[in-house]
Amino acid sequence: MPTGKPQPAFVLVRPQMGENIGAAARAMWNFGLDRMRVVAPRDGWPSASAVAMASGAGRLLDEALLVADVPGALDGCHYVYATTARGRELTKPIFSPEDAMRDAARRIAGGQKVAVMFGPERSGLENDDVVRANAIITVPVNPEFPSLNLAQCVLLTAYEWRRAADALPASHVHMHNTQWADQVEVEALAAHYDARMDEAGFFYPDHKSAIMRQTLRNFWSRMPLTQADTRLLHGILRQMVRWKDRGGGGA
C-alpha cells in the first residue's frame, strides 16, 4: 500500500519506454514519493523492463494506477501542474520546480489533492494535455538543449518536493460550505460550455475552431474553482439556454 503521507501524484502521460518508467519510479522513491499514475504506456503494462530498471522501487510499479487517458489520470485532483520545456501559446501561471513544489506543499497542507504531469520522452505533453493543467512547470535549462529525459524531470521535481514537504503553509483559503472543485468537476463544466457554445455557433470560423476550444478549456483550468462555483456556472448556462428557447434575446 502507498504510504499515508500526503503528497502529489506523478502522472506519466503516454511514456514510451519501460526503462524510463522504472527510472522514474526509482527517482520518486529516492525522495519518498509513491503515487504514480501511468497513462497509456506505448509498450504495454505491466513492463518487465520497468521492473528491472526500478530496482528497489518496484513496489511503486505494482501499485501504480494504469489509466487510459489524461482526464482519468486526473480524477480526484484539485490542482494540476504540467511539466514542459517548450513555449506554449497558452495563458497559464509558470513555476520553476522549486516554486511549484512549494506551492504544491501549501495546497496539500490545505487539503487539496495535487498532480504533476510528465509527457512522453520524444515530444513531451501535447497542448490538449496542458490545457487540463492549472499551471506549468518549466526547468531553467540550456536553451540550445532543453530536452530532459523523463526520469531526469521526475527526479528534479521529486527533489524539490522533498525540500518543500516540511514547510508550513504561508496562507490558506477559508472554505464556507464548499470544497475545491476537482478535475472531474472542471472537466464536466468545460464539456458543458463547449457543447453549448458549439450549438450556438461560437466556434467560428472552422479553421479557428480548434484553438478557440483550447483557449476556452484553458480558461477553466486557470481559475481556482470551488464546487459552488461550478454549480453556479452550470446554472447560469442552463438558464441562458432556457431563456433563449423561450424566445428571449435578440441580436
Buried (B, 14 or more C-beta within 10 A) or exposed (E): EBEEEBBBBBBBBBBBBBBBBBBBBBBBBBBEBBBBBBBBBEBEBEBEBBBEBBEEBBBBBEEBBBBEEBBBBBBEBBBBBBBBBEEBEBEBBEBBBBBBBBBBBBBBBBEBBBBBBBBBBEEBBBBEBBBBBBBBBBBEBEEEEBBBEBBBBBBBBBBBBBBBBEEEEEEEEEEEEEEBBBBBBBBEBBEBBBEBBEEEEBBEEEEEEEEBBBBBBBEBBBEEBBBBBBBEBBEEBEEBEEEEEEEEEEE
